[in-house]
Amino acid sequence: MNIGEIVRNDNGKVGGYVAEAGFDFNVFLEKVPSDHPRAPIFNMMTKSPRGRDVRLGSLWERSAKDTGEIYFGGYFDTAQSGYVPIRLFRSRQNDRVWNVVRQTAPRRRTEDVDLPPQDDRAHGGDRFPDDRDD
């Protein structure tokens, strides 16, 4: 599910937004100054109501196993939204835009199971639970 967009502007600044019903943040990316191989590439930042820089989460560079396409994987975490795993994929329409995609849990594959029919008489037949004769 697309939840935002990150754009590189003409000045080289990288910013955008992430939003859903429970949160809406203007964000910018800050390069992480580390040469450690497991360090994130970027921190995802926002501004506090008083204008301070606040770290929301981190992003690591990844490559797709099948195609080798580069994308960024990571998360952001706030009191309002909790832990939100995300991926950033380059837009197919504009190479300066990255789409922010919420990484959803994989759907479980369920096997078809034959269940015996229930006896509705035990639950009052075809009546709804709130249907009473009072």
C-alpha positions as CSV (number, residue, x, y, z in Angstrom):
1,M,0.0,0.0,0.0
2,N,1.5,3.4,-1.0
3,I,1.6,5.7,2.0
4,G,3.8,8.5,0.7
5,E,6.4,9.9,-1.6
6,I,10.0,11.1,-1.2
7,V,11.4,13.5,-3.8
8,R,14.9,14.8,-4.6
9,N,14.6,18.5,-5.4
10,D,16.9,20.7,-7.6
11,N,19.0,21.6,-4.6
12,G,19.7,17.9,-3.8
13,K,17.5,18.0,-0.7
14,V,15.4,14.8,-0.2
15,G,12.0,15.1,1.4
16,G,8.3,14.3,1.2
17,Y,5.6,12.7,3.3
18,V,4.2,9.5,4.8
19,A,0.5,9.5,5.7
20,E,-2.3,7.1,6.7
21,A,-5.5,7.6,8.7
22,G,-3.6,7.6,12.0
23,F,-0.5,9.7,11.0
24,D,0.7,12.3,8.6
25,F,4.3,13.4,8.6
26,N,6.4,15.7,6.5
27,V,9.7,13.9,6.3
28,F,13.2,14.4,5.0
29,L,16.2,12.0,4.7
30,E,19.5,12.5,6.5
31,K,22.6,10.6,5.4
32,V,24.0,8.5,8.2
33,P,27.7,9.3,8.6
34,S,29.0,5.8,9.3
35,D,31.3,3.4,7.5
36,H,30.0,0.4,9.5
37,P,28.6,-2.2,7.1
38,R,25.4,-2.7,9.0
39,A,24.6,1.0,9.5
40,P,21.6,2.4,7.8
41,I,22.1,4.6,4.7
42,F,19.6,7.2,5.8
43,N,17.6,8.3,8.9
44,M,14.0,9.3,8.2
45,M,13.5,12.6,10.0
46,T,10.6,15.0,10.7
47,K,10.3,18.3,12.6
48,S,8.8,18.5,16.1
49,P,6.0,21.1,16.7
50,R,8.8,23.4,18.0
51,G,11.0,22.9,14.9
52,R,13.5,20.4,16.2
53,D,14.8,17.5,14.0
54,V,13.3,14.2,15.3
55,R,14.4,10.8,14.0
56,L,11.4,8.6,13.0
57,G,13.3,5.6,11.6
58,S,16.0,4.3,9.3
59,L,16.5,3.0,5.8
60,W,19.0,0.5,4.4
61,E,19.8,0.0,0.7
62,R,18.5,-3.4,-0.7
63,S,18.4,-5.0,-4.1
64,A,15.6,-7.2,-5.4
65,K,16.7,-10.9,-5.7
66,D,15.0,-11.4,-9.1
67,T,15.8,-8.2,-10.9
68,G,18.7,-6.6,-9.0
69,E,16.6,-3.4,-8.8
70,I,17.8,-1.1,-5.9
71,Y,15.2,-0.1,-3.3
72,F,15.4,1.0,0.3
73,G,13.9,-1.0,3.2
74,G,13.4,0.2,6.7
75,Y,10.9,1.4,9.2
76,F,9.6,4.3,11.2
77,D,8.3,4.2,14.7
78,T,6.2,6.7,16.6
79,A,3.9,6.8,19.6
80,Q,0.9,7.5,17.2
81,S,1.7,4.9,14.6
82,G,3.8,2.2,16.3
83,Y,6.3,0.3,14.3
84,V,5.7,0.6,10.5
85,P,7.9,-1.4,8.1
86,I,8.3,0.4,4.8
87,R,10.1,0.1,1.4
88,L,10.9,2.9,-1.0
89,F,10.8,2.1,-4.7
90,R,11.7,4.4,-7.5
91,S,8.7,5.7,-9.4
92,R,8.3,4.4,-12.9
93,Q,7.0,7.9,-14.1
94,N,9.6,10.1,-12.5
95,D,13.2,9.1,-11.6
96,R,13.4,11.8,-8.9
97,V,10.5,10.3,-7.0
98,W,10.5,7.3,-4.6
99,N,7.2,5.8,-3.6
100,V,6.9,4.8,0.1
101,V,5.1,1.5,0.5
102,R,3.9,0.1,3.7
103,Q,5.1,-3.4,4.0
104,T,2.1,-5.5,5.0
105,A,2.3,-8.9,6.7
106,P,2.2,-11.8,4.2
107,R,-1.1,-13.4,3.8
108,R,-1.4,-16.8,5.1
109,R,-2.4,-19.5,2.7
110,T,-5.3,-21.5,4.1
111,E,-6.3,-24.9,3.0
112,D,-9.9,-25.5,2.1
113,V,-11.4,-27.5,5.0
114,D,-14.8,-29.1,4.8
115,L,-16.7,-28.1,7.9
116,P,-19.9,-30.0,8.9
117,P,-23.0,-27.8,8.7
118,Q,-24.1,-26.3,12.0
119,D,-27.4,-27.1,13.6
120,D,-29.1,-23.7,13.7
121,R,-31.7,-25.0,16.1
122,A,-29.1,-24.8,18.9
123,H,-28.8,-21.0,18.2
124,G,-32.5,-20.2,17.7
125,G,-32.9,-21.3,14.1
126,D,-33.0,-18.5,11.4
127,R,-33.5,-15.7,13.9
128,F,-30.9,-13.1,14.7
129,P,-29.7,-13.0,18.3
130,D,-31.4,-9.6,18.9
131,D,-34.8,-10.9,17.6
132,R,-36.9,-11.6,20.8
133,D,-40.5,-12.1,21.3
134,D,-40.7,-9.6,24.2
